[in-house]
Amino acid sequence: MKSIKTTFILMFLSFKLFAQIDFPQDVIAKNGIVKASKYLVISKKNPNYYKKPVGLMLQSEILFDSRGRLISTCSPNGAVASRSDSKDIKQYYFYKEDKIIRISRVDFDSTSIEYLYFEKRNLILKTKTNDKNERIGLELIYNDTSNGKELKKIEIDFHNTTDLNHYANLYKSNITYSKNIKTSKQSRKLFSISKEQLNIFKTSIEIENIENELSAIEKSSAIDVVNFKTLFIYNEQKQLIKEVSEDSEIEYTYNKKGLLISYSNKNKQYNFISKFVYSKE
């Protein structure tokens, strides 16, 4: 069971990690940053070690607009289908009235995430579609009415669900705050989904209907359940300095201007350091 849990965590993080790092809009705008280049620190044993910049290998490039908003990212050869077949991962971010309304991701396939805001309930509905404009997943994000902080997230993934494979995954995160620590208790539930439920998730934007079906799924029996917890630790400047889970620990380092300059990821399977180089207007 432990190996299954570890595999799930790595899969979950690999899906989320590409957009995980937070670049505060005010800090980026104040420093006039237009691009951040993320490099992996490599050893001399790596055949690419002496290529410029020496000892570093480009992982991704992040672009910002004049207001400090994230507008695109590119990870060279980030999508791997086989040992000889890889492709760049590109993501594009679109805004309306300073709110993000869509993210488009392109690699071997195309994926789009649309944001719908329900202001009266401090609720966000994210719908995920494939290159055929078919909905393959959705997520509900519940925020605190007093400060806007995330309190709960429920995501359902049915991109592999068919008439022959009637299984789907439900991801749930409950988030609490205490002084400088944010705690996220996460779970993944593998369950059997009915055709009626699948039809609602694929077509509806009626929040009540979606919530009712998600609530029923939460209470239903599961084929498999995996639980884990992540701690996010912040400094007095409200910068994320450490991320701790059962299998890994990530430490973040900033310069005097408030820009993230490096982070180290220590895991039972690996240990690596990434550095950031910024370009101005």
Secondary structure per residue as TSV (DSSP state, phi and psi in degrees):
chain	resnum	aa	ss	phi	psi
A	1	M	-	360.0	-36.1
A	2	K	H	-63.2	-40.0
A	3	S	H	-65.7	-36.1
A	4	I	H	-63.8	-42.1
A	5	K	H	-63.9	-45.0
A	6	T	H	-62.2	-43.3
A	7	T	H	-61.4	-42.3
A	8	F	H	-62.0	-44.9
A	9	I	H	-60.1	-44.2
A	10	L	H	-64.9	-40.2
A	11	M	H	-65.8	-41.6
A	12	F	H	-63.3	-45.1
A	13	L	H	-68.8	-37.9
A	14	S	H	-65.0	-32.0
A	15	F	H	-72.3	-37.5
A	16	K	H	-88.5	-26.5
A	17	L	H	-65.3	-30.6
A	18	F	T	-58.9	-31.2
A	19	A	T	-114.5	18.7
A	20	Q	T	-77.0	-41.7
A	21	I	S	-65.8	130.2
A	22	D	-	-95.4	126.0
A	23	F	-	-111.9	99.8
A	24	P	-	-54.9	127.4
A	25	Q	H	-59.5	-40.5
A	26	D	H	-67.4	-36.8
A	27	V	H	-69.5	-42.6
A	28	I	H	-64.0	-45.2
A	29	A	H	-66.6	-43.0
A	30	K	H	-60.7	-36.3
A	31	N	T	-91.6	3.0
A	32	G	T	63.6	33.2
A	33	I	E	-80.8	133.1
A	34	V	E	-114.0	-20.5
A	35	K	E	-149.9	140.0
A	36	A	E	-121.2	127.4
A	37	S	E	-107.4	124.9
A	38	K	E	-101.0	125.0
A	39	Y	E	-119.2	144.9
A	40	L	E	-93.5	130.5
A	41	V	E	-76.3	123.6
A	42	I	-	-117.3	157.3
A	43	S	-	-86.9	167.8
A	44	K	T	-66.2	-16.9
A	45	K	T	-73.3	-18.8
A	46	N	S	-73.9	130.3
A	47	P	T	-61.3	-17.8
A	48	N	T	-95.2	7.2
A	49	Y	T	-58.1	-43.0
A	50	Y	T	-87.7	1.3
A	51	K	S	-75.1	143.5
A	52	K	S	-73.7	140.5
A	53	P	S	-71.1	133.6
A	54	V	T	-58.2	132.4
A	55	G	T	79.2	4.8
A	56	L	E	-129.3	144.0
A	57	M	E	-126.6	126.3
A	58	L	E	-63.0	127.4
A	59	Q	E	-102.8	-42.3
A	60	S	E	-163.2	159.9
A	61	E	E	-125.0	133.1
A	62	I	E	-119.7	128.1
A	63	L	E	-110.0	146.0
A	64	F	E	-127.5	154.3
A	65	D	-	-90.6	-176.8
A	66	S	T	-67.1	-15.9
A	67	R	T	-94.9	4.0
A	68	G	S	85.4	9.3
A	69	R	-	-85.5	142.4
A	70	L	E	-68.7	126.0
A	71	I	E	-117.9	-24.6
A	72	S	E	-164.6	155.4
A	73	T	E	-137.5	150.5
A	74	C	E	-141.5	125.9
A	75	S	E	-114.8	102.7
A	76	P	E	-58.4	128.1
A	77	N	E	53.9	32.8
A	78	G	E	-75.9	-24.7
A	79	A	E	-99.2	122.2
A	80	V	E	-120.2	120.8
A	81	A	S	-98.4	-27.5
A	82	S	S	-158.5	-178.4
A	83	R	S	-64.4	-26.3
A	84	S	S	-112.0	-1.5
A	85	D	-	-123.0	111.3
A	86	S	E	-140.9	163.6
A	87	K	E	-151.4	152.3
A	88	D	E	-64.8	144.3
A	89	I	E	-101.5	123.3
A	90	K	E	-123.0	136.7
A	91	Q	E	-128.5	139.2
A	92	Y	E	-125.7	138.6
A	93	Y	E	-116.8	133.7
A	94	F	E	-124.3	141.7
A	95	Y	E	-127.6	156.0
A	96	K	E	-144.0	124.8
A	97	E	T	51.3	43.1
A	98	D	T	68.4	12.5
A	99	K	E	-113.4	138.8
A	100	I	E	-70.5	132.2
A	101	I	E	-118.9	-17.1
A	102	R	E	-160.3	143.9
A	103	I	E	-125.2	128.5
A	104	S	E	-114.0	129.9
A	105	R	E	-119.5	133.6
A	106	V	E	-128.7	127.2
A	107	D	S	-145.0	-113.0
A	108	F	S	-73.1	-29.6
A	109	D	S	-126.4	176.9
A	110	S	E	-115.7	137.8
A	111	T	E	-133.7	140.6
A	112	S	E	-129.2	139.8
A	113	I	E	-119.4	120.4
A	114	E	E	-102.9	141.3
A	115	Y	E	-109.1	128.2
A	116	L	E	-118.8	127.4
A	117	Y	E	-104.7	129.9
A	118	F	E	-114.8	89.0
A	119	E	G	-59.9	-41.1
A	120	K	G	-63.4	-24.8
A	121	R	G	-109.1	2.4
A	122	N	T	50.9	49.3
A	123	L	E	-126.9	139.8
A	124	I	E	-122.2	131.4
A	125	L	E	-108.2	122.7
A	126	K	E	-110.4	124.8
A	127	T	E	-112.9	136.2
A	128	K	E	-112.5	127.3
A	129	T	E	-124.9	156.4
A	130	N	-	-94.6	-171.1
A	131	D	T	-70.8	-9.3
A	132	K	T	-97.3	8.8
A	133	N	S	62.6	29.6
A	134	E	-	-97.3	133.1
A	135	R	E	-70.7	130.4
A	136	I	E	-123.5	1.7
A	137	G	E	178.5	163.1
A	138	L	E	-153.8	162.3
A	139	E	E	-144.4	138.1
A	140	L	E	-108.9	132.2
A	141	I	E	-121.3	120.2
A	142	Y	E	-102.8	128.0
A	143	N	E	-114.0	154.6
A	144	D	-	-68.8	131.1
A	145	T	T	-68.6	-23.1
A	146	S	T	-87.1	-33.2
A	147	N	T	-132.6	-2.6
A	148	G	-	79.3	2.9
A	149	K	-	-71.8	146.9
A	150	E	E	-68.2	135.1
A	151	L	E	-114.8	-33.6
A	152	K	E	-155.3	142.2
A	153	K	E	-135.0	134.4
A	154	I	E	-129.1	122.5
A	155	E	E	-126.1	136.6
A	156	I	E	-120.6	132.3
A	157	D	E	-118.3	116.7
A	158	F	-	-129.9	31.3
A	159	H	T	-69.2	-20.5
A	160	N	T	-102.5	3.6
A	161	T	-	-78.2	129.2
A	162	T	-	-138.2	-177.8
A	163	D	S	-64.0	-29.8
A	164	L	S	-88.6	-31.3
A	165	N	-	-114.0	93.4
A	166	H	-	-96.8	40.3
A	167	Y	E	-112.3	150.3
A	168	A	E	-146.3	165.1
A	169	N	E	-112.6	135.6
A	170	L	E	-113.8	122.6
A	171	Y	E	-108.6	133.8
A	172	K	E	-133.5	135.9
A	173	S	E	-129.8	125.3
A	174	N	E	-108.9	125.7
A	175	I	E	-117.3	130.9
A	176	T	E	-128.1	159.3
A	177	Y	E	-128.7	138.8
A	178	S	E	-148.6	108.7
A	179	K	T	53.5	-113.2
A	180	N	T	-101.8	19.1
A	181	I	E	-124.1	131.4
A	182	K	E	-109.6	128.7
A	183	T	E	-113.3	126.7
A	184	S	E	-117.3	113.8
A	185	K	E	-96.2	116.5
A	186	Q	E	-117.2	153.5
A	187	S	E	-148.7	154.7
A	188	R	E	-127.3	130.5
A	189	K	E	-121.0	120.4
A	190	L	E	-92.8	125.7
A	191	F	E	-143.3	167.9
A	192	S	E	-94.7	124.9
A	193	I	-	-105.3	139.6
A	194	S	-	-82.5	162.1
A	195	K	H	-63.6	-35.7
A	196	E	H	-65.7	-44.2
A	197	Q	H	-63.8	-44.4
A	198	L	H	-61.4	-39.5
A	199	N	H	-64.0	-39.6
A	200	I	H	-63.4	-47.3
A	201	F	H	-65.9	-30.0
A	202	K	H	-81.9	-22.6
A	203	T	H	-123.9	-27.2
A	204	S	-	-85.8	147.1
A	205	I	-	-121.8	14.3
A	206	E	-	-78.9	108.8
A	207	I	H	-57.7	-42.1
A	208	E	H	-61.5	-43.3
A	209	N	H	-63.2	-44.0
A	210	I	H	-64.2	-45.2
A	211	E	H	-62.0	-41.6
A	212	N	H	-61.7	-42.6
A	213	E	H	-69.7	-39.3
A	214	L	H	-64.8	-38.7
A	215	S	H	-63.7	-40.7
A	216	A	H	-64.3	-38.5
A	217	I	H	-67.4	-40.6
A	218	E	H	-58.2	-36.1
A	219	K	H	-85.4	-14.7
A	220	S	S	-78.9	168.3
A	221	S	-	-72.6	157.1
A	222	A	-	-123.6	152.1
A	223	I	S	-79.6	-35.1
A	224	D	E	-157.7	142.0
A	225	V	E	-133.4	133.9
A	226	V	E	-126.1	130.9
A	227	N	E	-121.5	143.3
A	228	F	E	-157.6	168.0
A	229	K	E	-133.0	143.4
A	230	T	E	-128.8	134.1
A	231	L	E	-105.3	133.3
A	232	F	E	-115.0	119.2
A	233	I	E	-109.9	132.2
A	234	Y	E	-118.3	154.3
A	235	N	-	-91.9	-174.1
A	236	E	T	-66.0	-22.9
A	237	Q	T	-85.9	7.2
A	238	K	-	65.0	27.7
A	239	Q	-	-93.6	138.1
A	240	L	E	-69.4	120.7
A	241	I	E	-113.3	-19.8
A	242	K	E	-154.0	142.4
A	243	E	E	-130.1	118.7
A	244	V	E	-124.9	127.5
A	245	S	E	-131.2	-179.2
A	246	E	S	-60.6	-36.0
A	247	D	S	-109.7	-3.6
A	248	S	E	-153.2	161.9
A	249	E	E	-141.6	124.8
A	250	I	E	-115.9	130.4
A	251	E	E	-116.9	134.9
A	252	Y	E	-111.7	140.0
A	253	T	E	-124.6	137.5
A	254	Y	E	-122.7	156.4
A	255	N	-	-92.2	-177.9
A	256	K	T	-67.3	-18.6
A	257	K	T	-86.4	-1.3
A	258	G	S	88.4	8.9
A	259	L	-	-89.5	136.0
A	260	L	E	-67.2	124.3
A	261	I	E	-112.2	-20.4
A	262	S	E	-166.0	160.2
A	263	Y	E	-149.9	147.1
A	264	S	E	-115.3	137.2
A	265	N	E	-118.8	110.8
A	266	K	E	-105.4	119.3
A	267	N	E	-131.9	159.8
A	268	K	S	-64.7	-25.5
A	269	Q	S	-96.0	-24.6
A	270	Y	-	-157.4	169.3
A	271	N	E	-149.1	116.6
A	272	F	E	-143.2	161.9
A	273	I	E	-125.1	135.7
A	274	S	E	-118.6	144.3
A	275	K	E	-124.4	154.7
A	276	F	E	-119.7	136.5
A	277	V	E	-121.6	130.6
A	278	Y	E	-109.0	145.8
A	279	S	E	-118.9	137.8
A	280	K	E	-100.7	173.7
A	281	E	-	-62.2	360.0
